[in-house]
Amino acid sequence: MRKVTLVLLALLSARGAERLEFEVASVKPNNTGDRVSQTNVPLGPGSVFTPTGGYFSAVNYPAMAMIAFAYKITGDQEQYLRAHLPDWVLSDRFDFEARAAGNPTKDEFRMMVRALLADRFKLAIHSETRQAPVVAMVLSKAGRTGPRLRQHPQDSSCPTSNAPALPIDDDGFPMICGGLYPLPHGPGRIAKFGASNVTLTFMANQLSIMGQLSRPVLDQTGLNGNVDFSLE
């Protein structure tokens, strides 16, 4: 059992310090029954992002997706959070459209979406620490990694912009950094994913999600810096 911080949400009025906000914003229910969602800003926890000139659009998303984007909630935290939210937060769909001054970064958009959720859904957040069972991610051989895990080369070119097709380098790692991507794999019911220039915490969170472990995965590899990895 380890102490881990779990993110809890309460539908309460938001108060606090000065915050980043959109200049104009619209949130409307989407009652089309369609399950196809579209956004001009990748909503994952990574840094993949192409500047939009201040325009933000997320069509046909549940409020849960926007909460996860705004607060970078992933892995076990998202699984835990889902169990404590009203059903409509997971099921009802909305269209979010907004515009901000300047050319915000992805993290600045996250802050603006926080303010939007507080204004339109009366959402506030707090965290608490609890005892919980965990899984530790360790090296099988001290000081060595396998061929599918490497320290990210410091001199490599590694864009974070969106691309219509994902390029792969000679070693089979994504050439776009900061996100998790499906990779080519062999026949059968096999899935293969990879990421470049991400933290070990990012990797641990993905293992928690992909393995459906229902508990946190902690990085105890002792490795420093960002890594590239692929997992089949």
C-alpha positions as CSV (number, residue, x, y, z in Angstrom):
1,M,0.0,0.0,0.0
2,R,1.3,3.4,-0.9
3,K,0.1,7.0,-0.4
4,V,-1.1,8.4,-3.8
5,T,-2.9,11.6,-4.6
6,L,-6.3,11.1,-6.1
7,V,-8.1,13.9,-7.9
8,L,-11.7,14.4,-6.8
9,L,-14.2,16.8,-8.3
10,A,-17.2,18.5,-6.8
11,L,-19.9,20.4,-8.7
12,L,-19.4,23.6,-6.6
13,S,-18.9,27.2,-7.4
14,A,-15.4,28.0,-8.4
15,R,-13.5,30.7,-6.5
16,G,-9.8,31.6,-6.5
17,A,-7.1,33.6,-8.1
18,E,-7.0,35.4,-11.4
19,R,-7.4,32.9,-14.2
20,L,-7.0,32.6,-18.0
21,E,-10.3,32.8,-19.8
22,F,-11.6,32.7,-23.4
23,E,-12.8,36.1,-24.8
24,V,-16.0,34.4,-26.1
25,A,-17.3,30.8,-25.6
26,S,-20.3,28.7,-26.4
27,V,-21.3,25.4,-24.8
28,K,-24.3,23.6,-26.3
29,P,-25.8,20.2,-25.9
30,N,-25.3,17.8,-28.8
31,N,-28.4,15.7,-29.3
32,T,-27.5,14.2,-32.7
33,G,-26.9,10.7,-31.3
34,D,-23.7,10.6,-33.2
35,R,-20.6,9.1,-31.5
36,V,-18.0,10.8,-33.8
37,S,-16.1,13.5,-32.0
38,Q,-13.9,16.2,-33.6
39,T,-11.5,18.7,-32.1
40,N,-8.8,21.1,-33.4
41,V,-6.7,20.6,-30.2
42,P,-5.6,17.1,-29.2
43,L,-7.2,16.4,-25.8
44,G,-4.6,13.9,-24.6
45,P,-2.2,14.5,-21.7
46,G,0.8,14.9,-24.0
47,S,2.3,17.9,-25.7
48,V,1.1,17.2,-29.2
49,F,-0.3,20.5,-30.5
50,T,-0.5,22.8,-33.5
51,P,-1.2,26.5,-32.7
52,T,-4.7,27.5,-33.7
53,G,-4.5,31.3,-33.5
54,G,-6.7,31.3,-30.4
55,Y,-9.6,29.2,-31.8
56,F,-10.8,26.2,-29.8
57,S,-13.4,23.7,-31.0
58,A,-14.5,20.3,-29.5
59,V,-17.6,18.9,-31.1
60,N,-19.7,16.1,-29.6
61,Y,-17.6,15.4,-26.4
62,P,-18.8,14.5,-22.9
63,A,-18.0,16.8,-20.1
64,M,-15.6,14.1,-18.7
65,A,-13.4,14.5,-21.8
66,M,-13.0,18.2,-21.2
67,I,-12.4,17.7,-17.4
68,A,-9.6,15.2,-18.2
69,F,-8.1,17.6,-20.8
70,A,-8.3,20.6,-18.5
71,Y,-6.6,18.9,-15.5
72,K,-4.4,16.3,-17.3
73,I,-6.3,13.5,-15.6
74,T,-5.1,10.1,-16.8
75,G,-4.7,6.5,-15.8
76,D,-5.9,5.4,-12.4
77,Q,-7.0,8.9,-11.5
78,E,-9.5,8.9,-14.4
79,Q,-10.8,5.4,-13.6
80,Y,-11.3,6.5,-9.9
81,L,-12.9,9.8,-10.9
82,R,-15.4,8.1,-13.2
83,A,-16.9,6.1,-10.4
84,H,-17.6,9.3,-8.4
85,L,-19.3,11.5,-11.1
86,P,-22.9,11.8,-12.1
87,D,-23.9,9.7,-15.1
88,W,-24.6,12.7,-17.3
89,V,-21.0,13.9,-17.0
90,L,-20.0,10.6,-18.8
91,S,-22.9,10.2,-21.2
92,D,-24.3,13.6,-22.3
93,R,-22.5,15.2,-25.3
94,F,-21.7,18.9,-25.8
95,D,-20.2,21.2,-28.5
96,F,-17.6,23.5,-27.1
97,E,-16.5,26.5,-29.3
98,A,-14.4,29.4,-28.0
99,R,-11.9,32.0,-29.0
100,A,-9.0,33.5,-27.1
101,A,-6.8,36.5,-27.6
102,G,-3.4,35.9,-29.1
103,N,-2.1,32.4,-29.9
104,P,-2.4,30.3,-26.7
105,T,-0.3,27.3,-26.0
106,K,-1.9,23.9,-25.3
107,D,-1.5,24.4,-21.5
108,E,-3.0,27.8,-21.7
109,F,-6.0,26.3,-23.5
110,R,-6.2,23.8,-20.6
111,M,-6.4,26.7,-18.1
112,M,-9.1,28.4,-20.2
113,V,-11.2,25.2,-20.3
114,R,-10.9,25.0,-16.5
115,A,-12.5,28.5,-16.3
116,L,-15.1,27.5,-18.8
117,L,-16.1,24.4,-16.9
118,A,-16.3,26.4,-13.7
119,D,-18.6,29.0,-15.4
120,R,-20.9,26.7,-17.3
121,F,-20.9,23.6,-15.1
122,K,-20.1,25.1,-11.7
123,L,-17.1,22.8,-11.5
124,A,-14.4,23.0,-8.8
125,I,-11.6,20.6,-8.0
126,H,-9.7,19.4,-5.0
127,S,-7.2,16.7,-4.3
128,E,-6.7,14.3,-1.4
129,T,-4.1,11.6,-0.5
130,R,-5.2,8.1,0.3
131,Q,-3.7,4.7,0.9
132,A,-4.1,2.5,-2.2
133,P,-2.5,-0.6,-3.8
134,V,-0.1,0.2,-6.6
135,V,2.0,-1.4,-9.3
136,A,5.7,-0.5,-9.5
137,M,7.4,-0.1,-12.9
138,V,11.0,-1.3,-12.4
139,L,14.0,-2.4,-14.5
140,S,14.4,-6.1,-14.8
141,K,18.2,-5.5,-15.0
142,A,19.7,-2.6,-13.1
143,G,21.2,0.0,-15.3
144,R,19.9,-1.5,-18.5
145,T,16.9,-1.1,-20.7
146,G,15.5,-3.3,-23.4
147,P,15.4,-2.4,-27.2
148,R,11.9,-0.9,-26.9
149,L,12.8,1.6,-24.2
150,R,15.6,4.2,-24.6
151,Q,16.6,7.6,-23.3
152,H,15.3,10.2,-25.8
153,P,18.3,11.5,-27.9
154,Q,19.0,15.1,-26.9
155,D,20.1,16.0,-30.4
156,S,17.1,14.6,-32.3
157,S,14.5,16.7,-34.2
158,C,11.2,16.0,-32.5
159,P,8.2,18.1,-33.6
160,T,5.0,18.1,-31.6
161,S,2.7,19.3,-34.4
162,N,-0.1,17.2,-35.7
163,A,0.6,15.2,-38.9
164,P,-1.8,13.4,-41.4
165,A,0.4,10.3,-41.3
166,L,2.7,9.3,-38.4
167,P,6.3,8.9,-39.5
168,I,8.4,6.2,-37.8
169,D,12.2,6.4,-37.4
170,D,14.6,3.6,-38.3
171,D,14.3,2.1,-34.8
172,G,10.5,2.0,-34.9
173,F,9.7,4.9,-32.6
174,P,7.3,7.8,-33.5
175,M,9.0,10.8,-34.9
176,I,6.3,13.1,-33.5
177,C,6.9,13.7,-29.8
178,G,4.7,14.2,-26.7
179,G,1.8,11.7,-27.4
180,L,0.9,8.0,-27.5
181,Y,0.4,6.6,-31.0
182,P,-0.6,3.3,-32.6
183,L,2.3,1.7,-34.4
184,P,2.4,-0.9,-37.2
185,H,2.3,-4.5,-35.9
186,G,2.1,-8.1,-37.0
187,P,-1.0,-10.1,-37.8
188,G,-3.5,-11.3,-35.2
189,R,-5.1,-9.5,-32.3
190,I,-2.0,-7.5,-31.3
191,A,-1.9,-3.9,-30.5
192,K,1.3,-1.8,-30.6
193,F,1.7,1.7,-29.3
194,G,4.7,4.0,-28.9
195,A,5.7,7.5,-27.7
196,S,8.8,9.7,-28.0
197,N,10.2,12.3,-25.7
198,V,7.8,11.6,-22.8
199,T,8.3,11.3,-19.1
200,L,8.4,8.0,-17.2
201,T,5.3,9.2,-15.4
202,F,3.5,9.5,-18.8
203,M,4.5,5.9,-19.6
204,A,3.4,4.6,-16.3
205,N,0.0,6.3,-16.7
206,Q,-0.5,4.7,-20.1
207,L,0.4,1.3,-18.7
208,S,-2.4,1.8,-16.1
209,I,-4.9,2.6,-18.8
210,M,-3.9,0.0,-21.5
211,G,-3.5,-2.8,-18.9
212,Q,-6.8,-1.9,-17.2
213,L,-5.0,-2.4,-13.9
214,S,-7.5,-0.4,-11.8
215,R,-4.6,0.9,-9.7
216,P,-1.8,3.4,-10.1
217,V,1.5,2.5,-11.8
218,L,4.5,4.3,-10.2
219,D,7.8,4.9,-11.9
220,Q,10.5,3.2,-9.8
221,T,13.0,2.6,-12.7
222,G,15.5,5.2,-11.4
223,L,15.9,6.5,-14.9
224,N,16.2,10.3,-15.4
225,G,15.1,12.4,-18.3
226,N,12.6,11.7,-21.1
227,V,12.3,8.4,-23.0
228,D,11.1,6.8,-26.2
229,F,9.2,3.6,-25.9
230,S,7.0,1.1,-27.9
231,L,4.8,-1.5,-26.3
232,E,3.2,-4.5,-28.0
